[in-house]
Amino acid sequence: MNDKIKVLWITNILLPDICEKISLPKPFVGGWMFALSKYLASQQDVALAVASVYEGTELQEIIVNNITYFLIPTKDILEDSQTSKKVWKTINDSFSPDIVHIHGTEFPYGLSYIKAYGAEKCVVSIQGLTDVYTRYFLGSLSKDEISSNTSLYDKIRKNTLYHQQKQMQMRGQTEIQYIKTVKNIIGRTDWDKDHTWAINPNAKYHFCNETLREGFYKQSWNYEDCDKYSIFLSQGMVPLKGIHQVIKALPLILKTYPDTKIYIGGKNIIQSNSFREKLTMGPYARYISNLIKKYNLEAKVIFLGGLNEEQMIQRYLKSNVFVCPSSIENSPNSVGEAQILGVPVVSSYCGGVPNMIEDQKTGYLYRYEEVESLARIICDLFYNTSNIEISENEKEVGHKRHSIHNNGETLKDIYYSIKNN
């Protein structure tokens, strides 16, 4: 590995360093890419460039902290357009990548590169699998639950849950194009390996675990310091994230632990202080609002708003239990973040999660529909107050799985194997 390998990333978001350089807000998502990019940029045998879309009008090339950033106007990156081909030619002529690593498959930016230059030196990272997620999007909500919480305004705006599911399915078609086209795929679970194989059995599958945001490697959960009987969910804006299942489980938990509260990261979807907020709430938010009222849980369910990295870490550390109640996930970073900190983790048994959690050793698993099981497991965790063994096991497996060095080196090996194949 004496020669320096030149790697071009294509991402759906701008990374924090370039946001700071051009005075844009840093994203709340994708921090794991930033941590991994910093590792690669520190390596003597890697030259890294990152191409991302932005709302500007000019193609820009800016070097920040040993990474070359190409900022592409969104209007110039339509798949298979002459303008996008010119953009990629400019980038290719400037950087001459050996490998093109496309992060995520929901948007067609990487496909426009493939249309211009082919898929020979491209590799796609699987984050989620949108097309498969479509099957689980409704989160087991019944037709009655959906229709009774869908307003005429939702129908006029085509913002019903069925419309949202259809939009996800359409994004999934882009994903299928990627997987059918490329010859190399990076994944990290049996679940994503199975599904990518089903779409393209001829593609080579490379295994590489996820790297987390840097701050999560430096702190550790302690029961004595947490808010007792607090449950944390990292997000919950759509049905497949399953927060309604935790809300349904809460009345059972409150019978034994009446001080229990649920804290949810992300936008307060049920806020309705004005007529406009009530009108535009959306069917799932309306369902959640009505569910909370049904069980008189207004003081028990708290939406925290968008949290940056440090705020997320502090919320994990304050939590008695972290729950991932999704109807589908690949390998949720939220589970990895909770584990590496040592927060007791409960998750639905879905997708690639069983590759992350060994039941009752590095977390707890339950069937998504079984809110009774979820409630009982949480009560058991509240009762077994120290949770020392489960916490230590989680930290051990978390630090091993999400090792920045090991994952960075594995990724470099993948790049070299593709280059030399």
N, C-alpha and C positions, 0 to 999 in steps of 0.2 A: 504493500500500500504506500509506495513512495510518491506516486503522482497525486497531485491535488485533484479531487473530484469536484466538478462544478454542478451544483444542484439548484434548480429553480423550483421554488414552491409556488403553487397557485392556490390562493386562499379566498374564502368568501367574506372575510373581515380584514380590517386594517389592524396590525399588531400595535401594542401600546407605544413602543419607541417612535414609530413613524407618526402616530397620532400626536404625540407630544411635540415632535419636530415641526409639524405643520399646524399646530394649535387646534386640533380636533379632540372631542371628548374620547377618552379611552373606553373600549368596549367592556361590558361586564362578562362577556363570554369569550371562549377561546384562549384563556390564560395558559392552558397546557401547551398550546402551540408556541407561545412566547417563551416559556421555560425551555422547550426543546430547541427552539431556534437559537437561544443564547448558548446552549451547550454546543450545538454544531458550529456556531460562529467562533467559538473558542478553540476549535480543533485546527491543527496545522494542515491536515490533509483534506479539508473541506472548504470550498468557497460557496457561500450561500447567498441566493437572491430570492426575494419574495415579491410576487406580482399580485396585486389586489385592485379591486375596483374602488373608485371613490367618486364623489359628486363634483369634482373639478371639471375643467374643460380642456386641460392639456395633459398629454402623457408626460410624466415626470420620472426622472431617475435620481434618487437621493441615497447617499450612503450614510447609515447611522450605526455606530457600534459594530463595525465590521460586517454589516449586512447591507446588500444593495437592494433598495426598494424601488419597484416600478409601480407607479400609481397610474391606473388606467381609467379614463372617464367611462362611466357606466354606459353611456350612449354608444361608445366605440367598440363594445365587446359582444355584440350580438353574434350568435353562433352562425358560422359560415358566411359572414358578410365580408365584402372586400375591405372595409375599414378595419375589421378585426384582424384580417390577414396581414395588413400593413403594420398594425400595432405589434403583432407577434413577430413579424420580421424585424422590426426595429429592436425589440427586446432580444431576439435570438442573435442578431448581428452584434449587439452590444455585449452580451454575456456568454453566448455559445454554451448552453448547458449540456452536460453529459446525461443528466437525469432530470426529468420533470415530474415532480411529486404533487399530485392534485389532492388537496385536503377537502373531503366532503363531496357528496355526489348530488346534492339537491339543486344546484344552480349550473347553468351551461357554460360558465366561463372556461373551464378546462376543456370542455368539448370543442370550443372554438379553437383552442390551441391544437387539439387532435385533428380537427378538420384542416388546419393549415399545414401541420408538420407530421401527421401520422402518430401512431400510438407506440412505436417501437421502443422509445426510451422513456415512456410514461409509466408511472405507477400511481394507483389510486388508493388512498386510505379510506377504509370504511369507518364512518363515525356511527350513524344509525343506518337503518335501511328503510327509507321512507315508504317505498312501495309495500313492504311487509307491514310497516306500522299502520298503514291504512286499514288493515283488517281489524285492528284493535282500537282504532281511533275513538270510537264511541264509548269505550270504557265500560261496556256491559249495561249502559243505560237502556231502559225499556223505551218502546215507542211512545208510551203514555208519558213517561218522564220527559222525553224530548219535546213532544208536541205541546204539552201543558206549559212549557217554559219558553216556547218560541212565539215571539210577537209578530204582528203584522209588519212592523218596521223591519224585523229580521228578514222576513220573506221578501219584502220589497228590495232591501239591500243585498239580497242573496247571501245572507250571513247566517243561515241556519247551520246546525251541526252537520247536516247532510251536504250542504254546499262546501263547508270546510273540509269535510272528508274527501269530497271530490277534488278539491284543490290539492290536497296532499297526494292523492292518487296521481294527479297530473304531474306533480313534481317527481313522483316516483318513476314516471316514464323516462325522465332525463337520467335518473339513476341507473335504470336498466340499460340505457344506451351506453353509459360509461362502462358498466361491468361486461357487457357483450363485446365492447370494442378493445379494451386494454388486454395486455398479456400478463400483467403483474398486478396483484392486489395485496394490500397490507390489511390484516385483520387481527383480532385478539381473542375471539371466543369460538367455541364450537358452533354457536348459533350463526354468527356471520359467515363462518366457513361453509356451513351447510347451504345457506341461501345463495352465496356467491357461486358456489359449485353448481347449484341447480340452474343458475342463469348462464354460466359460462364454465363448463367443466374443463375447458382447455387452458384457462388462465392459471398461472402459477400463484399459489397462495403463500404469502410470507407472514410469519407470526411476529408481532412486536407489541409489547404492552404499552399502555398509555403513560405519559409523563404528566404529573400534576403541576399546579401552580406552586411556585417556589416556597411561598410562606407556609404551606402545609407540612413541610418537612421539618420545621423548626420548633413546633409546639406540641403539647401533649395534653389530652383530657384527664381530668381528675374529678372523681365523683364528689369530693368534698367541696369543690368550687362551682359545681353546676347548679342550675335552678332546678330544684327537685320537682318531679312530676311534669317536666316540660318535654314536649315532643316537637321535633323540628322536621319540616319538609322543605326541600330546597326550592321547589317551584310547583305551580299547579294551575296553569292558565287554560289547559285543554283537558278533555275527559280522560285521555289515555294516561295522564299523570296521576289519576286516581285519588285526588284529595277527598273526593266524596266518600270513598271507602273508609278513610280514617275518621271523617266526620260521623259516619254511621256507626263506627266502632266506639266513638267517644262516650255516648251515654252508658255503655256497658262498663267502660273504665271508670267513669265517674261514680258508679255505685260503690266502688272500693276506694278510689282515690279522687275525692271530690275537688281537690285543688289542681287537677290536671288541666294544662292548657296546650293548645296546638299553635305553633308559630310557623308561618309559611313565607318563604322568600319570594321575591318578585312582586310585580304590580298588584295593588289591591284591586282585584277584579270586581269586588262587590260594593265598592264605594259609590254612593248615590246621593250626594249632597245637593245636586242641582237637577233640574228637569232634564237637561241634556244628558247628564250621566245616567239617569234612570232610563232614558230613551235608548241610549247606545250601549247599554250594559252587555248585551249579548246573551244567547240562550244558556250557555254553560254557567256563566256568572250568575244569571238569574236563578238557575237551578241550585247552585251552591248557596246563594242568599236565602232562598226559600227553605232549603234543607237546614240551615243554621237556625232559622226562625222556628221551624217545625220542632226541633229538639231544644229550643231555648238556650242556644249556645253562643249568643252574641258576645258574652264576656269571656268566652273560652277559646275563640278562634281569632288569631291576630295575624293580619297580613303586614309584613315588614317593609315592603317596597324593595326596589332594586338595591342590592348589597354589593359593594366592591370586595376585593379579595380579603382584606383585613377584617371587614365587617362580617363576612361569611365565616372566617375562622373563629372570631369571637362568638358568633351565634352557635356554631358547632360546640365550642368549649362550654358554653352555658347550658347546653341541652342534656337532659337525662337520657334521652333516646333519640336516635335518628331513624326516620322511616322513609323508605322508597316504595310507595304503594302503586307503582305504575302497572298498567295492563300489559305493557311491552317495553323493553329496554334492550340495548346491546350490552355494553358494560358501562353503566352510568358513572361518570366521574364523581358524582355526589357520594356514591357508596364508597369509592376509593378514598375520597377526602375524609369521610367519617372514619373509615378504618385506619388510615394512617395516623389520625389524631387519637384513635382509641375510643371514639364515641360508640357505645353499644348500638349496633345496626340491626334493623328489622327490614326485610324486603319481601315483596311478592316474588314467587318462583316464576320467573318469566325470562324469555330470550336468553341472553348470555350471562345473566346474574349468577346462576349456579357455578359458573367458572370463577366467580369472585368470592362466594360465600360457601364455606363448609358448614352446614347447618349445625347449630349449637356449639360450634367451635370458633368460627371467625364471623359470627353473626347468626341471625335467625331467619328462616324462610317460612312462608305460608302461602297457601293458594289464594290468588288475587280476590276471588269472589267471597272467601270465607272471612267476613269481618269479625266473626266470633273468635276465630283463631288469632287474628291480629290483636284483638282486645286482650285475650288471655295471655299472649306472649308479652305484650307491653306491661300488663299487671305483674307478671312474673319478674320482669326486669326491674320494675319499681320495688318489688318486695325484696329481691336479692340486691340489696343496695350497693354493695361494693363493686360488683361486676369486674373485679380485678382480672380474673383469668381471661374472660372474653375480651376485655380491653387490651391486655398484653398480647393475646393471640392475633387480634386485629392489627395492632401496630407492627408486629413482626411480619405478617403476610403483606400488609400495605407497603411497608418500606421495601420489601423484596420485589414486589410486583411493579411498583412505580419508581424504582431506582432511576434517577436521572442519568447516571453514568451507564448503567447496564442497558437501558433502553436506547440511549444515544448511540452506543457502540453497536447494538443490534441493528439499528436503522442504518448506520454506516455500512455494515456488512451487507445489508439488503441492497443498498445503492451500488456497491462494488460488484455484487453478484449479477445485477441487471446490466451494468455497464460491460462486464467481461463475458457475458453470455453470448 
